[in-house]
């Protein structure tokens, strides 16, 4: 089946160009000029990918993203002319999977869209639930369970935890984590990984996971330390 795409962009020319581009790639595209119509489309059906402008009339893109995250984990790529670091951090905090600053090339857009679709395909491949004696790792739902409580991790947060745990005790560089977890190239001003680490720490703490500690390694990246704490 053709992948389904929700495109929410108020710039009519860009919206039409992207609509035609993805249709030529075989996508089934629903294009909306505002956040309100985008929300109606989300409520009416499921999408494999969402391309979402931030600055929209009526309901803005971040509000629409929050509404989507209440019901689905569909991969979302934000598109915006806003290039400030804080804007990117807010986007990732609200649940975005990727952030593409305008103007952008169709080649970069395609590469990032393909990466998100591959990630979602892996997510829906049936896998097992693994345990370390204290925490269950649910690969199918991409979440962890401790004392009967789910952490409510996003796909990116779960991949980050699994990647760090597979290399427990080893410092992993930011470029490596960006490639393996966020599926994009690391740039010095990109704080997306730091936001995901912060959210992951908070969610693990909220369900009482104490034996998995994610620590920053200055000048390198992050390391997962497993302790004897329960």
C-alpha positions in Angstrom: 0.0 0.0 0.0 1.1 3.6 -0.7 2.4 5.4 2.4 0.0 8.1 3.7 1.2 11.6 4.3 -0.4 14.5 6.1 1.1 17.9 4.9 0.1 21.0 6.9 1.6 24.1 5.4 0.0 27.6 4.9 2.3 28.7 2.1 0.1 27.7 -0.9 3.0 27.5 -3.4 5.2 25.3 -1.1 2.2 23.2 -0.2 1.3 22.5 -3.8 5.0 21.8 -4.7 5.4 19.3 -1.8 2.0 17.7 -2.6 3.0 17.1 -6.2 6.5 15.9 -5.2 5.2 13.3 -2.8 2.4 12.2 -5.0 5.1 11.5 -7.7 6.9 9.4 -5.1 3.8 7.3 -4.7 2.4 8.8 -1.5 -1.2 9.3 -0.8 -1.2 13.0 0.3 -3.7 15.0 2.4 -2.7 18.6 2.2 -4.1 21.2 4.7 -3.5 25.0 4.8 -4.1 25.4 8.5 -3.8 23.7 11.9 -7.6 23.3 12.3 -7.9 21.4 9.1 -4.9 19.3 10.0 -6.5 18.4 13.3 -9.7 17.3 11.5 -7.6 15.1 9.2 -5.8 13.5 12.1 -9.1 12.7 13.8 -10.5 11.3 10.5 -7.7 8.8 9.8 -4.3 7.4 10.3 -1.1 8.7 8.6 2.3 7.1 8.1 4.1 10.5 8.2 3.2 14.1 9.1 5.0 17.2 7.7 4.1 20.1 9.8 4.8 23.8 9.6 5.1 25.6 12.9 3.7 29.0 12.0 0.1 28.3 11.0 -3.1 30.4 11.0 -5.5 29.4 13.8 -4.0 26.4 15.6 -0.2 26.6 15.4 1.9 23.6 14.5 3.1 22.9 18.1 -0.4 22.8 19.4 -1.4 20.5 16.6 1.6 18.3 17.4 0.5 18.1 21.1 -3.0 17.1 20.0 -1.5 14.4 17.7 0.7 13.0 20.5 -2.3 12.5 22.7 -3.6 9.8 20.3 -0.8 8.5 18.1 2.9 8.1 17.7 3.0 8.9 14.0 6.4 10.3 13.0 6.3 14.1 12.7 8.8 16.3 10.9 8.5 20.0 11.8 9.3 22.5 9.0 9.9 26.1 9.9 11.8 29.3 8.9 12.4 29.7 12.7 16.0 28.7 13.1 16.6 29.6 16.7 17.9 26.8 18.9 15.1 27.3 21.4 12.5 26.7 18.7 14.1 23.4 17.9 14.3 22.4 21.5 10.6 23.2 22.0 9.7 21.2 19.0 11.5 18.1 20.3 10.1 18.6 23.8 6.5 18.6 22.3 7.2 15.3 20.6 8.6 16.0 17.2 10.8 13.3 15.6 12.8 15.6 13.3 13.1 19.4 12.5 13.8 20.7 9.0 14.6 24.4 8.8 13.4 26.4 5.8 14.6 26.7 3.1 15.4 23.1 2.4 16.2 20.9 -0.6 13.9 18.1 -1.7 16.9 15.7 -1.5 17.3 16.4 2.2 13.6 16.3 2.8 13.4 12.9 1.1 16.3 11.5 3.0 14.8 12.5 6.3 11.3 11.3 5.4 12.7 7.9 4.3 14.6 7.6 7.6 11.4 8.3 9.6 9.4 5.8 7.6 12.1 3.1 8.0 12.0 3.7 11.7 8.3 3.3 11.9 8.5 0.1 9.8 10.9 -1.4 12.4 8.6 -0.3 15.2 5.7 -2.3 13.8 7.8 -5.5 13.3 6.7 -7.9 16.0 9.4 -8.5 18.6 9.7 -9.9 22.0 9.6 -8.4 25.5 13.0 -8.6 27.2 13.8 -8.2 30.9 16.9 -7.4 32.9 15.4 -8.7 36.1 14.0 -5.3 37.1 12.8 -3.7 33.9 10.9 -5.0 30.9 11.9 -3.7 27.5 8.9 -3.9 25.1 10.3 -3.7 21.6 6.9 -3.8 20.0 5.5 -0.8 22.0 8.9 0.8 22.3 8.5 1.3 26.0 9.9 0.1 29.3 7.9 -1.3 32.3 8.9 -1.2 35.9 6.8 -2.3 38.9 3.8 -2.6 36.5 4.2 1.0 35.3 5.0 2.1 31.7 7.4 5.0 31.2 5.5 6.3 28.2 8.6 6.7 26.1 8.7 8.1 22.5 10.3 6.0 19.8 13.4 8.2 19.9 13.7 7.9 23.7 13.3 4.1 23.5 16.0 3.8 20.8 18.3 6.0 22.8 17.9 3.8 25.9 18.4 0.6 24.0 21.5 2.0 22.2 23.1 3.1 25.4 22.2 -0.1 27.2 23.7 -2.2 24.5 27.0 -0.3 25.2 26.6 0.0 28.9 29.7 1.4 30.5 30.9 2.8 27.2 30.8 6.5 26.4 29.0 7.0 23.0 29.7 10.1 21.0 27.0 12.5 20.0 27.6 12.0 16.3 27.1 8.3 16.7 24.0 8.7 18.8 22.5 11.2 16.3 23.1 8.7 13.5 21.8 5.6 15.3 19.0 7.2 17.3 17.8 10.3 15.5 18.9 9.2 12.1 20.4 12.6 11.1 23.8 14.2 11.1 25.0 15.9 14.3 25.6 19.6 14.2 27.0 21.7 17.1 23.9 23.8 17.6 21.5 20.9 17.5 20.3 20.2 21.0 17.7 17.6 20.1 19.7 14.7 21.6 20.1 16.6 24.9 16.3 17.1 25.1 15.7 13.4 24.5 18.2 12.5 27.3 16.5 14.9 29.7 13.0 13.5 28.9 14.3 9.9 29.2 15.9 10.5 32.6 12.7 12.2 33.9 10.4 9.3 32.7 12.6 6.6 34.1 12.8 8.4 37.5 9.0 8.8 37.4 8.4 5.0 37.4 11.2 4.3 40.0 14.0 3.1 37.7 17.1 3.8 39.7 19.7 1.3 38.4 19.9 2.8 34.9 21.7 6.1 35.1 22.5 8.2 32.0 25.5 10.4 32.5 27.0 13.1 30.3 30.7 12.6 29.4 32.3 16.0 28.8 33.6 16.5 25.2 32.2 13.1 24.1 28.5 12.2 24.6 26.6 10.0 27.0 27.2 6.8 28.9 24.7 4.4 30.6 25.8 3.2 34.1 24.0 0.1 35.5 24.1 -0.1 39.3 22.9 -2.6 41.9 20.0 -0.3 42.9 16.5 -1.7 42.5 
